[in-house]
Amino acid sequence: MSLYFRRLFNRRPPAGLVEISSNILVFDHCFSTDMLEEDELKPYIGGILKQLLARYSIDSLMVFNFEGGKKNNQTARIFSGYNMSAMGYPRNYEGCPLLTLEMIHHFLRSSESWLSLSQDNYLLIHSEYGGWPVLAFALAALLVYLRRCKDERKALEMIHKYAPPGLVELYSPLDPAPSHLRYLKYVSRRHKSPELWPPADRTLNLNCAIIRTVPNFDGEGGCRPIFRIYGPDPLAPHDSSAKVLFSTPKTDDFVQLYTQEDSEIIKINIRCPVRGDVVMECVSVDEDFKHEVMVFRVMFSTAFVEDNLLLLDRDQIDILWDTKHRFPVDFRVEVIFSEIDATTSIYTSEPSGESESNHITDAASEQNGLNNVHDGFDVISMQETEISNGTPEHNIPDSRSVQTSQTEPENINSSAPEAESVGPTTPDRELSVDAPKFEGDNDAIADTSSSQEAESVGPTSQEDELAENASAGEESEGSTTNSTANSDAQLADPPAGSEADAATAERSDANSESGSPSGSASSSSPKFDEDTEEAGTAGAEAQSIELEGS
C-alpha cells in the first residue's frame, strides 16, 4: 500500500503546476488573471523548479515559453539560472493569437519526439502575462496531434475549462476561436497523410473578397470597409517576417458607404500576392476616416486553400465579442484567389515601389502606389462594371497612310468630270500637291490618268487654245457682265502664262516632295505630271466655253 501511495504521489505534479495531459505540465499562474510582478516572478518559478528537480532529472524536462517575442526576458533568465534552456514562441502573429504553421509544426514535432523518447520525459510549458489565448491553442493542437483528442472543438473547450471564464476576453479583444479551429483542422489533416504534412506554402494572388449582406457598423445598417492584408513577402522566400501586403487607401475614391438597403453584395478588389500564413483584416471607418472599428479578422494558410476559394460565414471569422448581432444571419465572405505567375508578380509589385521592399504597400507610400492598380470598392448588387484602361486609340494600326490613300483616288476620279462640266475648282489644285504624298496610290492614279488621256489634247494644242481664250477675253471687255465673269474666272484659274508657271512649280514641288529612298515614289512622278497637264487642259476648255457663250 505504501508503494502505491508513493507512486501516486510521484505522479501528481508539484504545487504550482497543472498536468493538462500525461507528462504535459503547465504553470498554474498562466490560467490566472493575476499578474506577477518582476520581484514576485523569480521566487514563484524558482520554488516550483526546486520541487520539480528534486523529483525528476533535469535531463527529462523540455521547457517551452510563450514570451511574446521578448529576447533575454526575465523568465528565460530564471530558467537559465537552473541550467535549463527554454524554447521561446511569440504570443501572437500580426495581432492574431496564433502561431504560424511553421512554428506550430516545430512545437508539435519537438514535443512528440521528446515524449516518445521515454515515459519519464516531461514537457514544462510557461506563458508570459497575456499569452493565455495562444497557449490554449498550442495545448489543444498538441492534444489533437498526439491523438489524445480526436475532435478539434472538444480539445479547445477542454483546455479552456482549466481557466476561469472570461480569461480569453481579457487578453484578446476579438474572439480567436474561429481561426483557432481552422488551424486545428490543419493539424488534424496530418493524420490523413503524415508524409505530406505540413504541405508546402503556395504563392497565390488574392484577387478579391466578396461580402454578402452588409453588416451594421454605423448604427444605420451600413459600413465603410477598409481591408488590410498581412503576411510574409511572397517575392522574398527567405524572409518569413510579416509585412503589410495591402491596405486600402483612406480616400473617397476607395472608401465608400454601403448600406443594407442599397447594397446586397460588396466586392473588394485586392489583387495582392500572398504566401503562407496570411491575416486578412476588415475595419469600418467613419466619414472623416479618423476612427476605426474592427469588423472581422481572419487568419489562414495558403497551403490549405482549395479550389482557389475560401468561404467564411459569420461563425468562421474572428469578431469583437459583442458584435455578432451586427452581422446578418446569412452574412458570408468569399475570398477568391488565382494561381500566380511571373506576369502577375511583376504587375502587383510595381505600384508599391516607394516602399522598402518594392512590392509591399505600407503607410503613406502606399497611398499613391495603390491608386494605379487597385480598383477599391464597387457594389455589384445592381450591375457589376469593369473599367478598362485601354482606349480605341491603342488599337489603331500603324498603316494610317494606307487608310488615307484609299480615299484619295476617289477624289481624283470625281474631280476630273467636275472640272469638265463646271470649271476649275480648288480640288484640282489640292490634287497636284496632296497626291504625291501617298506612295501606295500608283495603280489608282494610273487608272485615272489612262481614262482621261482619251479626252485630253497635246501641249501644242493647249497653247493655241490659251491664245484664243486671251483674245476672246479682250473683245468682251466692254460688257459689264462679261468683265465680272472674266474676273471671277481669272480668280478661279489664272492666265495661261501664270498657269504654266504654276504647273511647272507644282511639278518641281511634287518631285521634291516625292523624293524618298523607296522606289515607289520615283515611279509615280511621271503619272503626276500627266495628271497636272490634264487638269490644266480641262480648266482651259471650260474657260473658253464660258467666254464664247458670253
Sequence and secondary structure as in RCSB ss.txt:
>XXXX:A:sequence
MSLYFRRLFNRRPPAGLVEISSNILVFDHCFSTDMLEEDELKPYIGGILKQLLARYSIDSLMVFNFEGGKKNNQT
ARIFSGYNMSAMGYPRNYEGCPLLTLEMIHHFLRSSESWLSLSQDNYLLIHSEYGGWPVLAFALAALLVYLRRCK
DERKALEMIHKYAPPGLVELYSPLDPAPSHLRYLKYVSRRHKSPELWPPADRTLNLNCAIIRTVPNFDGEGGCRP
IFRIYGPDPLAPHDSSAKVLFSTPKTDDFVQLYTQEDSEIIKINIRCPVRGDVVMECVSVDEDFKHEVMVFRVMF
STAFVEDNLLLLDRDQIDILWDTKHRFPVDFRVEVIFSEIDATTSIYTSEPSGESESNHITDAASEQNGLNNVHD
GFDVISMQETEISNGTPEHNIPDSRSVQTSQTEPENINSSAPEAESVGPTTPDRELSVDAPKFEGDNDAIADTSS
SQEAESVGPTSQEDELAENASAGEESEGSTTNSTANSDAQLADPPAGSEADAATAERSDANSESGSPSGSASSSS
PKFDEDTEEAGTAGAEAQSIELEGS
>XXXX:A:secstr
 HHHHHHHHHHS  TTEEEEETTEEEEGGGGSS    HHHHHHHHHHHHHHHHHHS GGGEEEEEE TT SS HH
HHHHHTTT  EEEE S BTTBS   HHHHHHHHHHHHHHHHH TT EEEEEE TT HHHHHHHHHHHHHHTTS S
 HHHHHHHHHTTS TTHHHHH SB  HHHHHHHHHHHHGGGT GGG S    EEEEEEEEEES    SSSSEE E
EEEEEEE TT TT  SEEEEEE  SSTTT   EETTT SEEEEEEEEEEESEEEEEEEEE TTS  EEEEEEEEE
EGGG BTTEEEEETTSSB BTT GGGS TT EEEEEEEE  HHHHHHHHSTTTTSTTSS   TTHHHHHHTTT  
 EEE SS      S  GGGG  S HHHHHHHHHHHHHHHHHHHHHHT   HHHHHHHHHGGG GGGHHHHHHHHH
HHHTT   HHHHHHHHHHHHHHHHHTTT HHHHHHHHHHHHHS  HHHHHHHHHHHHHHHHHHH  SSHHHHHTH
HHHHHHHHHHHHHHHHHHHHHHHH 
